[in-house]
Amino acid sequence: MHVLLAAAALLTAGAPARAETFEAFVAGLWPDASKAGVSRATFDAAMKGVTPDYKLPDLALPGKPKVDNSGQAEFTKTAADYISKPYMEKLSSQGRSFFAKYKGPLKEIERKTGVDPYILVAIWGRETAYGYHKLPHDAIRVLSTLAYTGRRKDMFRNELIAALRMLQMGVPRSDMKSSWAGAVGLTQFMPTEYLKYADDGDGDGKADIWRSIPDALASAARQLEGKGWKRGQGWGYEVVYGRGADCSLEGPPDERAIAKWIDLGFMRADGKPFSKSQKAEVAYLMSPAGTYGPQFLASENFKVIRLYNTSDLYALFVGHLSDRIRGGGDFATPWAEFNQPRTRTVHDLQARLKALGYPMDKIDGKIGSNTRKQIGLYQKSNGLKIDCWPSEAVLSHANSKAER
């Protein structure tokens, strides 16, 4: 009876055809939650009054046509838009003030974990604008929806059970305000990451990532440390290079010691020499806008930041913001003005290159590292201008080649 009542509470008037399916979802969730240590009382209280939110992204709704955003370029934000100069200046100014305020706890966190304290403040700034951004969603509702009808159901089911465990541990429901994906707290932790890495940074015996800034920063540091942060290394370096190299060298598969990149003609864009220890670091080339903007040698710590939030632009934002908080300036190379390709153009070019034998791991219309690399390799092998960037011209050339 408890399960039926909880299931009924989860139904929404806007989706009557889902009643039995959602009821089955809730019925199947309780045994797993119970095995994880969630009590019946906690489970019922958590699910009471929850309804699925069908406005969330990343859903697979049966009976609903797939939304085609392929003709709208605004669905693919450029690197220059993502790393907005005015917003970066605002966050870096605020970040310097917060760094000074929490310098003591940050230095202690660095001593314990080896994680760069400027990176921690940058993560806090990027995730919640230092707490000024109020998270709009309820984590239980979000995770219930994504576990029920999301495109990554298994992952979000695990996150939902972890969120229920957090409630069982005494985290107030009012603290479970989240992003659309269910991340909570000042430094945005998914529930499974909270259970694994939440840390007490202020010594009061609690890991409060919602109200205690030292706790939130210490927890972020523990997560980065747990995912392989290398003490004493930076996140990466903006670089320039001569005619002996090009952007088709991009991506982790071509990573090598920075000394090897120097042999290929790479140098720091700020003109400073690489130190002996920096030359030994392993890095890969990242060109987020092809040749139409700054390019970087991304370190192993860049990969770790990327594990915090799986996006090259996210990791670049955090790395650059950390440099700005430290006192650094803007990128040496400006972002160029260029046309952002439509999602459909990128999708079709990915598919065409794959048909021509280029190793495209995803046909998703997104301009990721491998897509840029394969475009560069295609341009290079066909005598085209090498800019590692999708365009109608490259697609037309690839189509004509396939038709021969």
C-alpha positions as CSV (number, residue, x, y, z in Angstrom):
1,M,0.0,0.0,0.0
2,H,2.9,2.4,0.8
3,V,4.4,1.8,-2.7
4,L,1.0,2.4,-4.4
5,L,0.4,5.7,-2.5
6,A,4.0,6.9,-3.2
7,A,3.6,6.0,-6.9
8,A,0.3,7.8,-7.1
9,A,1.9,10.9,-5.7
10,L,4.5,10.9,-8.4
11,L,2.0,11.0,-11.3
12,T,1.4,14.2,-13.2
13,A,-1.8,15.2,-14.7
14,G,0.0,16.1,-17.9
15,A,1.1,12.5,-18.6
16,P,-1.7,10.1,-17.8
17,A,-0.4,7.5,-20.2
18,R,2.7,7.1,-17.9
19,A,0.8,6.0,-14.8
20,E,1.6,2.3,-14.8
21,T,5.1,2.8,-16.0
22,F,5.9,5.3,-13.3
23,E,4.3,3.2,-10.7
24,A,6.5,0.3,-11.7
25,F,9.5,2.6,-11.5
26,V,8.7,3.6,-7.9
27,A,7.9,0.0,-6.9
28,G,11.2,-1.2,-8.3
29,L,13.1,1.7,-6.6
30,W,12.2,0.9,-3.0
31,P,13.9,-2.5,-2.7
32,D,17.2,-1.0,-4.0
33,A,16.9,2.0,-1.7
34,S,16.2,-0.4,1.3
35,K,19.3,-2.4,0.5
36,A,21.3,0.8,0.5
37,G,20.2,1.6,4.0
38,V,17.3,3.9,3.4
39,S,14.4,3.5,5.8
40,R,10.8,3.2,4.8
41,A,10.0,6.5,6.6
42,T,12.8,8.3,4.8
43,F,11.8,6.9,1.4
44,D,8.1,7.8,1.8
45,A,8.8,11.3,3.1
46,A,11.3,11.9,0.2
47,M,8.9,10.8,-2.5
48,K,5.7,12.3,-1.1
49,G,4.3,14.9,-3.5
50,V,7.1,14.5,-6.1
51,T,6.1,14.7,-9.8
52,P,8.2,14.1,-12.8
53,D,9.5,17.3,-14.5
54,Y,9.2,16.7,-18.2
55,K,10.8,20.0,-19.1
56,L,14.2,18.8,-18.1
57,P,16.8,18.2,-20.8
58,D,18.3,14.8,-21.7
59,L,14.9,12.9,-21.5
60,A,13.8,10.1,-23.7
61,L,10.0,10.5,-23.7
62,P,8.1,7.7,-25.4
63,G,5.6,8.8,-27.9
64,K,7.1,12.3,-28.2
65,P,8.8,13.4,-31.4
66,K,12.5,14.1,-31.2
67,V,13.1,17.9,-31.1
68,D,15.3,18.9,-34.0
69,N,17.6,21.8,-33.0
70,S,19.9,21.2,-36.0
71,G,19.0,24.4,-37.7
72,Q,19.6,26.7,-34.7
73,A,23.2,27.7,-34.1
74,E,22.4,29.1,-30.7
75,F,22.1,25.5,-29.4
76,T,25.9,25.2,-29.8
77,K,27.6,28.0,-27.8
78,T,31.0,29.2,-29.0
79,A,34.0,29.1,-26.8
80,A,34.1,32.9,-26.8
81,D,30.5,33.0,-25.6
82,Y,31.1,30.4,-22.9
83,I,34.2,32.1,-21.6
84,S,32.6,35.6,-21.7
85,K,35.1,38.3,-21.0
86,P,32.8,40.5,-18.8
87,Y,31.7,37.5,-16.8
88,M,35.3,36.3,-16.4
89,E,36.4,39.7,-15.2
90,K,33.5,39.8,-12.6
91,L,34.3,36.3,-11.3
92,S,38.0,36.9,-11.1
93,S,37.6,40.1,-9.2
94,Q,35.2,38.4,-6.7
95,G,37.5,35.4,-6.6
96,R,40.5,37.4,-5.5
97,S,38.5,38.8,-2.6
98,F,37.2,35.4,-1.6
99,F,40.7,33.9,-1.9
100,A,42.1,36.5,0.5
101,K,39.2,35.9,2.9
102,Y,39.7,32.1,3.0
103,K,43.4,32.0,2.4
104,G,44.0,30.1,5.7
105,P,41.7,27.2,5.0
106,L,42.8,27.1,1.4
107,K,46.4,26.8,2.3
108,E,45.6,24.0,4.8
109,I,43.6,22.2,2.1
110,E,46.5,22.5,-0.3
111,R,48.9,21.1,2.3
112,K,46.6,18.1,2.8
113,T,45.6,17.3,-0.8
114,G,48.1,19.1,-3.1
115,V,45.3,20.7,-5.0
116,D,45.9,24.2,-6.3
117,P,43.8,26.5,-4.1
118,Y,43.2,28.9,-7.0
119,I,41.5,26.0,-8.9
120,L,39.2,25.4,-6.0
121,V,38.0,29.0,-5.8
122,A,37.6,28.9,-9.6
123,I,35.4,25.8,-9.4
124,W,33.3,27.5,-6.7
125,G,32.9,30.6,-9.0
126,R,32.1,28.6,-12.1
127,E,29.6,26.3,-10.3
128,T,27.5,28.7,-8.3
129,A,29.0,32.2,-8.8
130,Y,30.4,31.9,-5.2
131,G,27.0,31.0,-3.9
132,Y,25.1,33.9,-5.5
133,H,23.5,31.6,-8.0
134,K,20.5,29.9,-6.3
135,L,19.9,26.4,-7.6
136,P,16.4,26.2,-9.1
137,H,15.5,22.5,-8.9
138,D,14.7,19.8,-6.3
139,A,17.3,17.1,-6.5
140,I,14.8,14.3,-5.6
141,R,12.4,15.4,-8.3
142,V,15.2,15.9,-10.9
143,L,16.8,12.5,-10.2
144,S,13.5,10.7,-10.1
145,T,12.6,12.1,-13.5
146,L,16.0,11.3,-15.1
147,A,16.1,7.8,-13.6
148,Y,12.5,7.2,-14.8
149,T,12.7,8.6,-18.4
150,G,16.2,10.0,-18.9
151,R,18.7,8.9,-21.6
152,R,21.0,7.7,-18.9
153,K,18.6,5.9,-16.6
154,D,21.1,3.6,-14.8
155,M,23.4,6.4,-13.9
156,F,20.6,8.6,-12.5
157,R,19.0,5.7,-10.6
158,N,22.3,5.3,-8.7
159,E,22.4,9.1,-8.1
160,L,18.8,9.0,-6.8
161,I,19.5,6.2,-4.4
162,A,22.6,8.1,-3.2
163,A,20.4,11.2,-2.7
164,L,18.0,9.2,-0.6
165,R,21.0,8.0,1.4
166,M,22.0,11.6,2.0
167,L,18.5,12.2,3.5
168,Q,18.9,9.1,5.6
169,M,22.2,10.5,6.9
170,G,20.4,13.7,8.1
171,V,20.9,16.1,5.2
172,P,17.8,18.3,5.3
173,R,15.5,18.1,2.3
174,S,15.7,21.9,2.0
175,D,19.5,21.5,1.2
176,M,18.6,19.3,-1.8
177,K,18.3,22.2,-4.2
178,S,20.1,21.3,-7.4
179,S,21.1,21.8,-11.0
180,W,19.0,20.2,-13.7
181,A,21.2,17.1,-13.4
182,G,20.9,16.8,-9.6
183,A,24.2,18.4,-8.4
184,V,24.0,20.1,-5.0
185,G,26.0,22.5,-2.8
186,L,28.3,25.4,-3.3
187,T,30.7,23.4,-5.4
188,Q,28.0,21.2,-7.1
189,F,28.4,17.6,-6.1
190,M,26.4,14.8,-7.5
191,P,25.1,12.6,-4.7
192,T,27.5,9.7,-5.3
193,E,30.4,12.1,-5.2
194,Y,29.1,13.7,-2.0
195,L,29.0,10.3,-0.3
196,K,32.5,9.5,-1.5
197,Y,34.4,12.9,-1.1
198,A,32.5,15.2,1.3
199,D,35.0,16.6,3.8
200,D,35.0,18.7,6.9
201,G,37.2,21.7,6.2
202,D,36.3,23.9,9.2
203,G,36.8,21.2,11.9
204,D,33.3,21.2,13.3
205,G,32.8,17.5,12.7
206,K,30.3,18.0,9.7
207,A,30.7,18.1,6.0
208,D,28.4,20.9,5.1
209,I,28.9,21.8,1.4
210,W,25.8,24.2,1.5
211,R,26.8,26.7,4.2
212,S,30.5,26.1,5.1
213,I,32.8,27.4,2.4
214,P,35.8,25.6,3.9
215,D,33.8,22.4,3.8
216,A,32.8,23.0,0.1
217,L,36.3,23.8,-0.9
218,A,37.8,20.9,1.0
219,S,35.3,18.5,-0.5
220,A,36.1,19.7,-4.1
221,A,39.8,19.2,-3.3
222,R,39.2,15.7,-2.1
223,Q,37.3,14.9,-5.3
224,L,40.1,16.3,-7.5
225,E,42.7,14.4,-5.4
226,G,40.7,11.2,-5.6
227,K,40.6,11.5,-9.4
228,G,44.3,11.9,-9.8
229,W,45.4,15.5,-9.2
230,K,49.1,15.9,-9.6
231,R,50.6,18.1,-6.9
232,G,52.7,21.0,-8.2
233,Q,51.4,20.9,-11.8
234,G,49.3,23.5,-13.5
235,W,46.2,22.9,-15.7
236,G,47.8,23.9,-19.0
237,Y,49.4,26.6,-21.1
238,E,48.3,28.8,-23.9
239,V,50.7,28.1,-26.8
240,V,51.6,29.2,-30.3
241,Y,53.5,27.2,-32.9
242,G,55.2,27.6,-36.3
243,R,54.7,26.1,-39.7
244,G,56.0,22.7,-38.7
245,A,52.9,21.9,-36.7
246,D,49.1,22.2,-37.1
247,C,45.9,21.7,-35.1
248,S,45.4,18.2,-36.4
249,L,47.7,17.1,-33.6
250,E,44.9,17.8,-31.2
251,G,43.6,15.4,-28.6
252,P,44.7,13.0,-25.8
253,P,45.8,10.2,-28.3
254,D,48.7,12.5,-29.4
255,E,49.7,13.6,-25.9
256,R,53.4,13.7,-25.1
257,A,55.9,15.4,-22.8
258,I,56.0,19.1,-23.2
259,A,59.7,18.8,-24.2
260,K,58.5,16.9,-27.3
261,W,56.0,19.7,-28.1
262,I,58.9,22.2,-27.9
263,D,60.8,20.1,-30.4
264,L,57.8,20.4,-32.7
265,G,57.9,24.2,-32.5
266,F,55.5,24.9,-29.7
267,M,56.1,27.7,-27.2
268,R,54.2,29.5,-24.6
269,A,52.0,32.3,-25.9
270,D,53.1,34.7,-23.1
271,G,56.8,34.3,-24.2
272,K,57.9,32.7,-21.0
273,P,60.1,29.6,-21.2
274,F,59.0,26.3,-19.9
275,S,60.8,25.3,-16.7
276,K,62.6,22.0,-16.5
277,S,59.8,20.4,-14.4
278,Q,57.2,21.7,-16.9
279,K,59.0,20.2,-19.8
280,A,58.6,16.8,-18.2
281,E,54.8,17.2,-17.9
282,V,52.6,15.2,-20.3
283,A,50.1,17.3,-22.2
284,Y,47.9,17.3,-25.3
285,L,47.0,20.0,-27.7
286,M,43.5,21.5,-27.3
287,S,42.1,23.9,-29.9
288,P,38.5,24.7,-28.7
289,A,37.8,27.0,-31.8
290,G,40.2,25.3,-34.2
291,T,42.6,28.0,-35.4
292,Y,40.1,30.7,-34.7
293,G,41.1,31.3,-31.1
294,P,43.7,30.5,-28.5
295,Q,45.2,27.0,-28.4
296,F,46.5,25.1,-25.4
297,L,48.7,22.3,-24.1
298,A,46.3,20.7,-21.6
299,S,48.0,18.8,-18.7
300,E,47.0,15.7,-16.8
301,N,45.4,18.0,-14.2
302,F,43.2,19.4,-17.0
303,K,41.9,15.9,-17.5
304,V,41.2,15.8,-13.7
305,I,39.2,19.0,-13.9
306,R,37.3,17.6,-16.8
307,L,36.3,14.6,-14.6
308,Y,34.6,17.1,-12.3
309,N,32.4,18.2,-15.2
310,T,32.9,16.4,-18.5
311,S,33.5,19.3,-20.8
312,D,36.6,20.8,-22.4
313,L,35.2,24.3,-22.1
314,Y,34.3,23.8,-18.5
315,A,37.8,22.8,-17.7
316,L,39.2,25.6,-19.7
317,F,36.9,28.1,-18.0
318,V,38.1,26.9,-14.5
319,G,41.7,26.9,-15.5
320,H,41.6,30.3,-17.0
321,L,39.6,31.7,-14.1
322,S,42.2,30.3,-11.7
323,D,44.9,32.1,-13.6
324,R,42.9,35.4,-13.5
325,I,42.3,35.1,-9.7
326,R,46.1,34.5,-9.3
327,G,46.7,37.8,-11.1
328,G,47.0,36.8,-14.7
329,G,45.4,38.5,-17.7
330,D,43.3,37.6,-20.7
331,F,44.4,35.0,-23.4
332,A,47.2,36.2,-25.6
333,T,45.4,35.2,-28.7
334,P,41.9,36.6,-29.1
335,W,38.8,34.7,-30.3
336,A,38.3,35.4,-33.9
337,E,34.9,36.4,-35.5
338,F,33.5,33.4,-37.4
339,N,30.3,31.7,-38.2
340,Q,29.2,29.0,-35.8
341,P,28.2,26.0,-37.9
342,R,24.8,24.5,-37.5
343,T,24.4,21.3,-35.6
344,R,23.1,19.5,-38.7
345,T,26.3,20.6,-40.6
346,V,28.5,19.2,-37.9
347,H,26.4,16.0,-37.7
348,D,26.5,15.4,-41.5
349,L,30.3,16.1,-41.7
350,Q,30.9,13.7,-38.8
351,A,28.9,11.0,-40.7
352,R,30.6,11.7,-44.0
353,L,34.1,11.5,-42.5
354,K,33.3,8.3,-40.7
355,A,32.1,6.9,-44.1
356,L,35.4,7.9,-45.6
357,G,37.3,6.0,-43.0
358,Y,38.0,8.6,-40.3
359,P,37.6,7.3,-36.8
360,M,34.6,9.3,-35.6
361,D,33.6,7.9,-32.2
362,K,30.4,9.9,-32.0
363,I,27.9,11.3,-34.6
364,D,26.2,13.8,-32.4
365,G,26.6,17.2,-34.0
366,K,28.9,18.5,-31.3
367,I,32.3,20.0,-32.0
368,G,34.5,17.9,-29.7
369,S,38.2,17.4,-29.7
370,N,38.1,14.3,-31.9
371,T,35.8,16.0,-34.4
372,R,38.2,18.9,-34.7
373,K,41.1,16.6,-35.1
374,Q,39.6,14.4,-37.8
375,I,38.5,17.5,-39.7
376,G,42.1,18.8,-39.5
377,L,43.4,15.4,-40.8
378,Y,40.9,15.4,-43.7
379,Q,41.9,19.0,-44.6
380,K,45.6,18.1,-44.4
381,S,45.3,15.0,-46.6
382,N,43.3,16.8,-49.2
383,G,45.4,19.9,-49.5
384,L,42.8,22.2,-47.9
385,K,43.4,25.0,-45.5
386,I,43.9,23.4,-42.1
387,D,41.7,25.1,-39.5
388,C,40.2,22.0,-37.7
389,W,36.8,23.6,-37.9
390,P,33.5,22.3,-39.4
391,S,32.0,24.3,-42.2
392,E,29.7,23.9,-45.2
393,A,32.7,24.2,-47.5
394,V,34.4,21.2,-45.8
395,L,31.2,19.2,-45.9
396,S,30.7,20.0,-49.6
397,H,34.2,18.8,-50.3
398,A,33.8,15.6,-48.4
399,N,30.5,14.9,-50.1
400,S,31.9,15.4,-53.5
401,K,34.8,13.1,-52.7
402,A,32.4,10.4,-51.5
403,E,30.5,10.6,-54.8
404,R,33.5,10.0,-57.0
